[in-house]
Amino acid sequence: MDSSRRAQLQYGYHISSLNSSASSLICAAASVPPSRKGLFSLPTCLDMTDSAFGLITSAYTVGGLGGSLNAGGMIERWGKKGTAVRSAGVIGALAVSLGSDVWILVVGRILIGVSCGIATVLVPLYLSSVTPPAIAGSIGILTQISINVGIFAAQGFSIPLSTPGTGNWRLVSLISAGLAVVQILTGPLVPESREKEHKVHDSDADEERAPLAADEGDDEADSLDLRRKGDDEKSLSVAEVLKSRNPTVAKAMWTLVATMVFQQFSGINAVMYYSTSILTAVNPASAKTVSLLVTLVNLIMTFPAIFLIDRLGRRSLLLTSLSLMCLSTALLGWSINNRYFRVASGGIMAFVVSFALGLGPVPFVMVGELPPREAKSATASIAVAVNWISNLVIGLCFLPLRDYLAYRTGGAGDDGEGSGTVFYVFTAWTALGVGVLARLMR
């Protein structure tokens, strides 16, 4: 796996890295005193509330938003290859793994988020720039596969390492720090993008032709000057893309923004962040096992998209995916409210399969394809920033919204009564997504 895809693996890894750790990280949940020492002679747990744990979880998306907004400028300054090395995220991962205070973990998660926010802009652009057009869609799916490998790996590591009273939850982030070091070491081996190679080649050719042009007259020299100005012209900034009246730029931006909003508001990261909590309300004994299976299914079912994306097209995959997610969220909500554990587990699986086939991988493929060349970096930054904002909203609002809707329908939320009602909100959003994207992508 090259350095660019390893960056996306980190993004997926940290989506899921805390999913199963709450029971060992929060002292009250672990029934362990904060004074107990464990791994590295550090506290085995932290004395914090569920709200503080939610803050640590959400800090990742705050950092991701900042990283995605600044990624375009970094790519313009250092190139895709140089940016990949600088976005490794070693310090943040070490802060989380060695932190003994809630705020250290918050800062660490923010730093990790910054690194992953940069990666979510960088990797689709890099893959689109080094991939032949005939297989661009299939190669682009590797972005989502790397994310899903990270989600599955984090869940797989965190379950055996989340034993209360040991402090082994710290190893989950320490593994990420090791991956980040590998990313830094292998970064120089990654081939440069075609655009930069062409730019360097053309610049060298122009330097060789410059003396001849001066001898041949003003017309040839002026032609070279114009070419250099065109090569040196900066790509559009985020502000320029937002204000652009160019219909190609505007349509690409709004299509990507809408796709990213519906990707996150489909509820997928509510499931990835809180699948253990969701299923614990119905069947505590099997919740962690089913959560691990959910991430495995998410990984496996992304592979068919490699073969389908260039055969069926981006639009067909997205609309089919959203339609199936609409049905599966309705099933999930009904089964949780009625405490049918097997049906609820099947509903989550169907939901994840539907996402993996289209709405998961296709938006990141489109990031590298839709915008014109001069607007690629800025449009990607805007689209991915919207993705992170939507992700943050879901991360902060899902549990309170679940409990509120459960209360309004006569349940208690965290004990399973009425806690499935929140999924009807996602049913409505995915239905709306079918209509909006069908219109935008005509």
C-alpha positions in Angstrom: 0.0 0.0 0.0 1.5 3.4 -1.0 1.8 6.4 1.2 -1.3 8.1 -0.2 -3.7 5.2 0.5 -2.1 4.7 3.9 -3.2 8.3 4.7 -6.8 7.3 3.9 -6.4 4.2 6.1 -5.6 6.5 9.0 -8.8 8.5 8.3 -10.9 5.3 8.6 -8.9 4.1 11.5 -9.8 7.1 13.6 -13.4 7.1 12.7 -13.7 3.8 14.6 -10.8 3.8 17.0 -13.0 4.9 20.0 -16.1 2.9 19.2 -15.4 0.1 21.6 -13.1 1.9 24.0 -15.6 3.8 26.1 -16.1 0.9 28.5 -12.4 1.0 29.4 -11.5 4.6 28.8 -14.2 6.2 31.1 -13.6 5.3 34.7 -17.2 5.2 35.7 -18.0 2.8 32.9 -15.0 0.6 33.7 -15.8 0.7 37.5 -12.1 1.4 38.1 -10.6 4.3 40.2 -8.8 7.0 38.3 -5.7 6.4 40.4 -5.0 2.9 39.1 -1.9 2.8 36.9 -1.5 0.4 33.9 0.3 0.5 30.6 3.3 2.7 30.6 2.5 3.5 34.3 -0.2 5.8 33.0 -3.8 5.9 34.3 -5.9 2.9 33.1 -8.9 5.2 32.6 -9.8 8.9 32.7 -12.3 10.5 35.2 -14.8 12.0 32.7 -18.4 12.1 31.8 -20.1 10.7 28.7 -20.2 14.3 27.4 -16.4 14.6 27.7 -16.0 11.4 25.8 -18.3 12.8 23.1 -16.1 15.9 23.0 -13.0 13.7 22.5 -14.8 11.9 19.7 -16.0 15.1 18.0 -12.6 16.8 18.2 -11.5 14.6 15.4 -14.0 16.1 13.0 -13.1 19.7 14.1 -9.5 19.0 13.2 -10.6 17.4 9.9 -12.6 20.5 8.9 -9.5 22.7 9.5 -7.2 20.3 7.6 -9.5 20.0 4.6 -9.9 23.8 4.3 -6.1 24.3 4.2 -5.3 21.2 2.1 -5.7 23.1 -1.2 -3.1 25.7 -0.3 -0.7 23.0 1.0 -1.0 21.0 -2.3 -0.3 24.2 -4.3 2.8 24.9 -2.1 4.3 21.5 -1.6 2.7 19.3 -4.3 0.7 16.2 -3.7 3.7 14.1 -2.7 5.2 16.6 -0.3 1.8 17.2 1.3 1.3 13.4 1.9 4.5 13.3 3.9 3.6 16.3 6.0 0.1 15.0 6.8 1.2 11.8 8.6 -0.2 12.7 12.1 2.4 11.2 14.4 2.1 13.8 17.2 -1.6 13.6 17.5 -1.6 9.8 17.7 1.1 9.9 20.4 -0.9 12.5 22.4 -4.0 10.3 22.4 -2.0 7.1 23.3 0.1 8.8 26.1 -2.4 11.4 27.4 -3.4 11.4 31.0 -5.9 14.3 30.8 -9.1 14.8 28.8 -7.8 17.9 27.2 -4.6 16.2 26.0 -6.8 13.6 24.2 -9.0 16.4 22.7 -5.9 18.2 21.3 -4.5 14.9 20.1 -7.8 14.1 18.3 -7.8 17.6 16.7 -4.3 17.1 15.4 -5.2 13.6 14.0 -8.2 15.2 12.4 -6.1 17.9 10.7 -3.9 15.2 9.2 -6.9 13.1 8.0 -8.7 16.2 6.7 -5.7 17.0 4.5 -5.6 13.3 3.3 -9.3 13.3 2.3 -8.6 16.1 -0.1 -5.2 15.0 -1.2 -5.7 11.3 -2.0 -8.6 11.6 -4.5 -6.8 14.3 -6.4 -3.5 12.3 -6.4 -5.2 9.2 -7.7 -7.0 11.0 -10.4 -3.7 12.7 -11.5 -1.7 9.4 -11.8 -4.4 7.1 -13.1 -5.3 6.5 -16.8 -8.9 7.7 -17.5 -10.0 4.2 -18.6 -9.6 2.9 -15.1 -10.0 6.1 -13.1 -13.2 5.0 -11.4 -11.9 1.6 -10.4 -8.7 3.0 -9.0 -10.7 5.7 -7.2 -12.6 3.1 -5.3 -9.3 2.2 -3.6 -9.8 5.4 -1.5 -12.9 4.0 0.1 -11.4 0.6 0.5 -8.4 2.1 2.4 -10.9 3.9 4.6 -12.8 0.7 5.3 -9.6 -1.2 6.0 -8.8 1.4 8.6 -12.3 1.2 10.2 -12.2 -2.6 10.4 -8.6 -2.6 11.8 -9.4 -0.1 14.5 -12.5 -2.1 15.5 -10.6 -5.3 15.4 -7.8 -3.9 17.6 -10.0 -2.1 20.1 -12.2 -5.0 21.1 -9.5 -7.2 22.6 -7.6 -4.1 23.9 -10.6 -2.6 25.7 -10.5 -4.7 28.8 -11.3 -2.4 31.8 -8.5 -1.7 34.2 -5.6 -2.5 31.9 -5.1 0.8 30.0 -4.5 -1.2 26.8 -6.9 1.1 24.9 -3.8 3.3 24.5 -2.3 0.8 22.2 -5.0 1.5 19.6 -3.6 5.0 19.0 0.0 3.9 19.4 -0.5 1.5 16.4 -1.7 4.5 14.4 1.5 6.4 15.4 3.5 3.6 14.0 1.6 3.7 10.7 2.2 7.4 10.5 6.0 6.9 10.9 5.8 4.3 8.0 3.9 6.9 5.9 6.7 9.5 6.5 9.4 7.0 5.6 7.7 5.7 2.4 6.5 9.1 1.2 9.6 9.8 -0.9 9.0 6.6 -2.8 5.6 7.7 -4.1 5.6 8.7 -7.8 4.9 12.4 -8.5 1.6 13.4 -10.1 1.5 13.7 -13.9 0.7 17.4 -13.7 3.9 18.2 -11.9 6.0 16.0 -14.1 4.5 17.7 -17.2 5.0 21.1 -15.7 8.7 20.4 -14.9 9.2 18.9 -18.4 7.6 21.9 -20.1 9.6 24.3 -18.0 12.9 22.7 -18.9 11.9 22.7 -22.6 11.1 26.4 -22.4 14.4 27.2 -20.8 16.2 25.4 -23.6 14.2 27.2 -26.2 14.5 30.7 -24.6 17.9 31.7 -26.2 16.8 30.5 -29.6 13.5 32.4 -29.3 15.4 35.6 -28.5 17.4 35.1 -31.7 14.4 34.3 -33.8 12.5 37.5 -32.9 9.9 39.1 -30.6 7.0 36.9 -31.7 8.5 33.6 -30.5 9.8 35.2 -27.3 6.3 36.7 -26.6 4.8 33.3 -27.2 7.0 31.7 -24.6 6.3 34.5 -22.2 2.5 33.9 -22.6 3.0 30.1 -22.1 5.0 30.7 -18.9 2.4 33.0 -17.6 -0.2 30.3 -18.3 1.8 27.7 -16.5 2.5 30.0 -13.5 -1.1 31.2 -13.2 -2.3 30.1 -9.8 -5.2 27.7 -9.5 -8.5 29.2 -8.2 -8.8 29.8 -4.5 -11.6 28.6 -2.3 -13.1 32.1 -2.3 -12.8 32.3 -6.1 -14.6 29.0 -6.6 -17.4 30.0 -4.2 -17.9 33.2 -6.2 -17.4 31.7 -9.6 -20.0 32.3 -12.3 -18.4 29.7 -14.6 -21.2 27.1 -15.0 -18.8 24.2 -15.1 -17.1 25.2 -11.9 -20.4 26.0 -10.1 -22.1 22.8 -11.1 -19.1 20.7 -10.1 -19.0 22.4 -6.7 -22.7 22.1 -6.0 -22.9 18.5 -7.1 -20.0 17.5 -4.9 -21.3 19.5 -1.9 -24.7 17.9 -2.2 -23.2 14.4 -2.5 -21.0 14.9 0.6 -24.0 16.3 2.6 -26.2 13.3 1.7 -23.3 10.9 2.3 -22.9 12.0 5.9 -26.6 12.7 6.6 -27.5 9.2 5.5 -26.4 8.3 9.0 -23.4 6.1 8.1 -21.0 7.6 10.6 -23.7 7.5 13.3 -23.5 3.7 12.8 -19.7 3.7 12.6 -19.3 5.9 15.7 -22.1 4.4 17.8 -22.9 0.9 16.4 -21.9 -0.7 19.8 -24.2 1.8 21.6 -27.0 1.3 19.2 -27.0 -2.5 19.4 -26.3 -2.6 23.2 -29.8 -1.1 23.6 -31.2 -4.2 22.0 -28.8 -7.0 22.9 -25.8 -6.0 25.1 -24.2 -9.5 24.9 -23.6 -9.5 21.2 -23.2 -5.7 20.4 -19.4 -5.6 20.1 -19.3 -8.7 17.9 -22.0 -7.4 15.5 -20.2 -4.0 15.4 -17.0 -5.8 14.2 -19.0 -7.7 11.6 -20.6 -4.4 10.4 -17.1 -3.0 9.7 -16.1 -6.3 7.9 -19.2 -6.2 5.7 -18.5 -2.5 5.0 -15.0 -3.5 3.7 -16.0 -6.6 1.7 -18.9 -4.9 0.0 -16.8 -2.0 -1.3 -15.0 -4.4 -3.7 -18.0 -4.9 -6.1 -18.0 -1.1 -6.7 -14.6 -1.5 -8.4 -16.2 -3.5 -11.2 -19.6 -1.6 -11.2 -18.5 2.0 -11.2 -17.3 2.2 -14.8 -20.0 -0.2 -16.1 -23.1 1.3 -14.4 -21.8 4.9 -14.0 -21.5 7.2 -11.0 -25.1 8.4 -11.2 -26.7 5.0 -11.2 -24.6 3.7 -8.4 -25.4 6.7 -6.2 -29.1 6.6 -6.8 -29.4 2.9 -6.3 -27.3 3.1 -3.1 -29.4 5.9 -1.6 -32.7 4.1 -2.5 -31.5 0.9 -0.7 -30.3 2.9 2.3 -33.7 4.6 2.5 -35.4 1.2 2.8 -32.8 -0.3 5.2 -33.0 2.7 7.7 -36.8 2.3 7.8 -36.3 -1.4 8.6 -33.6 -0.6 11.2 -35.8 2.0 13.0 -38.8 -0.3 13.2 -36.8 -3.3 14.4 -34.9 -1.4 17.1 -38.2 0.1 18.4 -39.7 -3.4 18.6 -36.5 -4.9 20.0 -36.0 -7.5 17.3 -32.3 -7.9 17.6 -31.7 -10.2 14.6 -33.8 -8.0 12.3 -32.0 -4.9 13.7 -28.6 -6.6 13.0 -29.8 -7.4 9.5 -31.0 -3.9 9.0 -27.6 -2.5 10.0 -25.9 -4.9 7.6 -28.2 -4.0 4.7 -27.6 -0.3 5.5 -23.9 -0.7 5.4 -24.0 -2.9 2.2 -26.1 -0.3 0.5 -23.7 2.5 1.5 -20.6 0.5 0.4 -21.9 -0.1 -3.1 -22.2 3.5 -4.0 -22.6 6.4 -1.6 -19.4 5.4 0.2 -16.8 5.3 -2.6 -18.4 7.3 -5.4 -18.2 10.8 -3.9 -14.5 10.6 -3.4 -14.0 9.4 -7.0 -16.0 12.4 -8.2 -13.9 14.8 -6.2 -11.0 14.1 -8.6 -13.1 14.0 -11.7 -15.8 16.7 -11.8 -14.0 20.0 -11.3 -12.0 21.5 -14.1 -8.2 21.5 -13.6 -7.8 25.0 -12.4 -10.5 24.5 -9.7 -9.7 20.9 -8.6 -7.8 21.7 -5.3 -10.2 24.4 -4.1 -13.4 22.5 -5.1 -12.0 19.4 -3.3 -11.3 21.5 -0.2 -14.9 22.9 -0.2 -16.5 19.5 -0.8 -14.5 17.7 1.8 -14.9 20.5 4.3 -18.7 20.2 3.9 -18.2 16.4 4.5 -16.4 17.1 7.7 -19.0 19.7 8.9 -21.8 17.2 8.2 -19.8 14.5 10.0 -19.4 16.8 13.0 -23.1 17.6 13.1 -24.0 13.9 13.1 -21.3 13.1 15.7 -22.6 15.8 18.1 -26.3 15.5 17.5 -27.0 11.8 17.0 -27.2 10.6 20.6 -29.1 13.7 21.9 -31.5 13.5 18.9 -32.0 9.7 19.5 -32.9 10.3 23.1 -35.1 13.3 22.3 -37.1 11.4 19.7 -37.3 8.4 21.9 -38.7 10.6 24.7 -41.2 12.3 22.4 -42.5 8.9 21.4 -42.8 7.6 24.9 -39.5 5.7 25.2 -36.3 6.2 27.2 -33.7 6.1 24.3 -30.7 4.5 25.9 -32.6 1.3 27.0 -33.9 0.6 23.5 -37.5 2.0 23.9 -38.0 4.3 21.0 -34.3 4.6 20.2 -34.9 3.5 16.6 -37.1 6.5 15.8 -34.0 8.6 14.9 -33.4 6.3 11.9 -36.6 7.5 10.3 -34.8 10.9 10.0 -32.2 9.2 7.9 -34.9 7.5 5.9 -36.3 11.0 5.0 -32.8 12.3 4.2 -31.9 9.5 1.9 -35.2 9.8 0.1 -34.5 13.5 -0.4 -31.0 12.6 -1.6 -32.4 10.5 -4.4 -34.5 13.4 -5.7 -31.8 16.1 -5.4 -28.9 14.1 -6.9 -31.1 12.7 -9.7 -31.7 16.3 -10.7 -28.1 17.6 -10.2 -26.5 14.7 -12.1 -28.8 14.7 -15.2 
